[in-house]
Amino acid sequence: MYSEVQRAGFTTHFDNETQSDIGYLSSTGKDGYSPAGLWMSYLDKDGVTAIVDYAKSKKLAGAFSFDISMDSNNGAFTYDLTSLIYQLEN
């Protein structure tokens, strides 16, 4: 879940070539169980913005989130990423 990525404290890099967020843990995550050396690609606000910008540039009808049940912040369902899609589309 997005909140788990936030809780672990990944060092995040937005890769301009792939337009994706890449997270890396140089030490054990702040969540206490994500191991040092773990890296992953996920959607953060930069990645969502890139997707919506792409959809708009191709004049697509919009963008959506497949599973908003994981769009939370520290366990509270804040829908930060889903709300960002809405804001960018309007």
C-alpha positions in Angstrom: 0.0 0.0 0.0 1.1 3.6 -0.6 1.0 4.2 3.2 3.3 1.3 3.7 5.8 2.7 1.3 5.6 6.1 3.1 5.9 4.4 6.6 9.0 2.5 5.5 10.8 5.7 4.6 12.1 4.9 1.2 14.6 7.3 -0.5 12.7 8.1 -3.6 13.9 9.0 -7.1 11.6 9.9 -10.0 13.1 8.5 -13.1 12.4 10.9 -16.0 13.0 8.2 -18.7 10.4 5.7 -17.4 8.3 8.4 -15.7 8.1 6.2 -12.6 9.0 6.4 -8.9 11.7 4.2 -7.6 12.3 3.7 -3.9 15.4 2.4 -2.1 16.2 1.5 1.5 19.8 1.9 2.4 19.0 0.6 5.9 16.2 -1.3 7.6 12.9 0.6 7.0 11.4 2.8 9.6 8.5 0.3 9.7 10.8 -2.2 11.3 10.5 -5.0 8.8 11.5 -3.8 5.3 15.1 -4.9 4.8 18.0 -2.8 3.9 18.8 -3.0 0.2 15.1 -3.3 -0.8 14.2 -1.3 -3.9 10.8 -1.0 -5.6 8.9 0.9 -8.2 5.6 2.4 -7.2 3.3 5.3 -7.9 3.8 8.4 -5.9 2.5 11.9 -6.7 5.1 12.4 -9.4 4.2 9.1 -11.1 0.5 9.9 -10.9 1.1 13.4 -12.3 3.1 11.8 -15.2 0.2 9.4 -16.0 -2.4 12.2 -16.0 -0.2 14.5 -18.1 0.3 11.7 -20.6 -3.4 11.0 -20.8 -4.1 14.7 -21.3 -1.4 15.0 -24.0 -3.0 12.1 -25.9 -6.5 13.7 -25.4 -7.7 10.5 -23.6 -11.0 10.7 -21.7 -9.2 10.6 -18.3 -7.3 8.5 -15.8 -8.5 6.3 -13.0 -7.2 4.3 -10.0 -7.8 0.5 -10.2 -7.9 0.0 -6.4 -8.4 3.0 -4.2 -8.6 0.9 -1.0 -4.8 1.2 -0.8 -4.7 4.9 -1.3 -4.1 5.8 2.3 -1.7 7.7 4.5 -0.4 6.0 7.6 -3.5 3.7 7.7 -6.1 6.5 7.3 -7.9 6.4 4.0 -7.1 9.9 2.7 -7.2 9.1 -1.0 -4.2 11.4 -1.6 -3.4 9.9 -5.0 -7.0 9.6 -6.2 -7.7 13.2 -5.2 -4.6 14.3 -7.2 -6.0 12.6 -10.3 -9.2 14.5 -9.9 -7.3 17.8 -9.3 -5.1 17.3 -12.3 -7.9 16.3 -14.7 -10.0 19.4 -13.8 
